[in-house]
Amino acid sequence: MNKKGFSLMEMLTVVIIVGILSSVAIPQYRKIMEKGRFTKAQAMAKSLYDSCERLVAEFGVESWVDLPASKKQIDDLDVVGVDVLPLGFNIASNGVLGKGFVYTISGNCNVNIRKLEGNYKADFVFTGSEFLCTDRDPESCNVYGLD
């Protein structure tokens, strides 16, 4: 007898193997994409921090908190000007909103980062030398490579 095509068992085997592979690959792909987004967020946080430090030095005060109220606006930072802000970022209420993150400044120019969307929502702080995960969910911190 001349057989052409695949049997039902062969097709089921292929479908099961593809299902198993995709169940492993898709979550890993999502984590890699989240890390890429966070890398961009880190670059923006460093820019905001440096800009805040320059503004604080310009006024000769100790921290963001000590700035005069008229200069304690997020759009006074030189990195936040309309012509300087990266594509997809906007000035929000005393913060910068962009690419699923909100950035605000507090204390000694610490940049607070809040992840708004996606599977791994988290809060971070950039202190000028390191990124800290302040989220209570350890899985969110692990995805971004922070403890």
Secondary structure, 3 states (H helix, E strand, C coil): CCCCCCCHHHHHHHHHHHHHHHHHHHHHHHHHHHHHHHHHHHHHHHHHHHHHHHHHHHHCCCCHHHCCHHHCCHHHCCCCCCCCCCCCEEEECCEEEECCEEEEEECCCEEEEEECCCCCCCEEEECCCCEEECCCCHHHHHHCCCC
